Amino acid sequence: MQINEPIGKWIAKLYKHHDQFVDERLESYNLNHSEANLLFYIYKDGDGISQQNLKENLAVDKATVSRSVSTLLKKGYLKKESSPEDKRINLIFMTPKAEEMESVIDDIYQKWFDIFDNKISNQDQKKVIETLKKMYNIVINEIT
C-alpha cells in the first residue's frame, strides 16, 4: 500500500480534538483530560492499582503518571498507600470524590464516541479500534 500522507497526522488531530472535548466538559470540575484518563483506568482496573500498572495501561512515562497522581492527590480524588507486600510500591485508591466522578467521566467519553456513532457503523468503529491496537502491538514488538 502506498502511503500518501502520514497516519500520525490524523491520529494526532483526533487526539488533540478529543483532549479539547474532554477538557471543556471537565473544566467546571477542576479536572483535565490527563487526570480523567488516569481516573478512567482506575475505574476500569479497580482500586489499589500500582503506579507501574497505571503507567503501562496509559502507555505514558513514569513522570507523567506521577504528576497526574500527585495532582489528583492534592485535589482529593485519590489516596496513596504503600503495598503491604512491598513498601516500595505505591497503590492508588479512589476517594469518594473520585467515585462520584465516574459517571461524569464515563458520560463524557461516551459523548465523544457518540459523535461518530450515527456516521460510522459499529462494525467499522470496532474494526478501527482493533486495527489501531494491532498496529500499536506490531510497533511495540518491532521497536523494542
N, C-alpha and C positions, 0 to 999 in steps of 0.2 A: 504494500500500500504506500503510495506516495503522499508524504505529509507536506501540505502547502502552508501551514501555519502551526505554531506551537500549541499543543494541547494545554500546556500550563497556563497560557493566556486565559482560556475560558474557565479553567478551574479556579484561577486566581480571581477573576472577575466575579464568579459566583460566590466564592468565599468572602470577598470584600462586601458584596451586597448582603449576604447572609449576616455577617457581623454587624453591619449597619442596621439591618432589620431588627435583630435581637437587641442591640444597644438602645435603639429608640423605644422599644417596648419595655425595657428594664430600667430606664432612666429614673422613673419615679420610685423604684425600689432600691436605688443606690447600688445597682449591680451592673456589670458589663458582660459582654459575650464570653470573655475568657473565664470569668467566675461562674457564669451559667453553665459553660461546658464542663467545668470541673464538678459542679453540683449535679449535673445531668448524669455523669458517670457514677457518682456516689449513689444516686438514686437507683441506678440500674445494677451496680455491683454490690451494693449493700454497705451498711455501716461497718467501720473497723477495717477499711481498706488501707493498705500501706501506701505511702507516698511513691514508692517504687512502682507499685501496680498502677497507680494513677498516671505516672509518667509513661508507662508502657501503653496504657489504654488510650491516652490522649495523644500519643505519638509526639510528645514535646520533650524538651530537655528538662533536667532536674531543677535548674534555676527557675524556669517558668512555673513549674508545679509549686515549688517552694514559695515563690512570690504570690501566686494566687491563693495558696493555703494560708499564708500569713495575712493577706488582706481579708480573707473570709473569717479568719480567727478574730481579727480586730473588729470586724463588722458584726460579730456574734452569730455567724451562720454555722461555724464549725468549732469543734474542740479536738484537741490532740492529746493522745495518751501514748506512753511507751508500751510496746508489746510485752506481755508478761513472759514470753519465751525468750525474747531478745531485746533488751533495753535500748539497743542502738536503732531499732526500727520504730518509727512513729506511725501509729494507727490513727486514722482520721474518722471522726464521728460527726454526724449531723446534730445540730441543736434543734429544739422545737421551731425556731425561726426558719431554719433551712427546710424542715419538714413542711411548714406552711407554704413555702415557695414551690414545692414540687409540682402542683397542678398548674401554677402560673407558668413555670418554665416549660413544662410539657405542652401546654396550650400554645405558647409562642413558637416552639419548634414545630408543632403540628400545623400552625398557620403558615409557616414558611413552606411546608410541603403542600399545603392546600393551594398555594399559588399555581403549582404545576398540575394538580390533581385533575382538573377538568380539561386540561390541554394535552396531557401526556397519559397514555393508558397505564394502569397499574402494572401490567406486564412489562412495558417499556421502562417504567420507573425502577422496578426490581432489577431489570437487566442492566441499567446504568449503574446502580449501586453495586451489583455483583461484579460487573466488569471493572469498575474502579477498584474494588477490593482485590481482584485478580491482578490488575496492573500494579497495585501497591506491593502485593506479595512477590511478584516477579522482580520488581525493582529492589526490594529488600534483600531477596536471595541472590541477586546478581551483583549487587554493590558490596554487601557485607560478607 
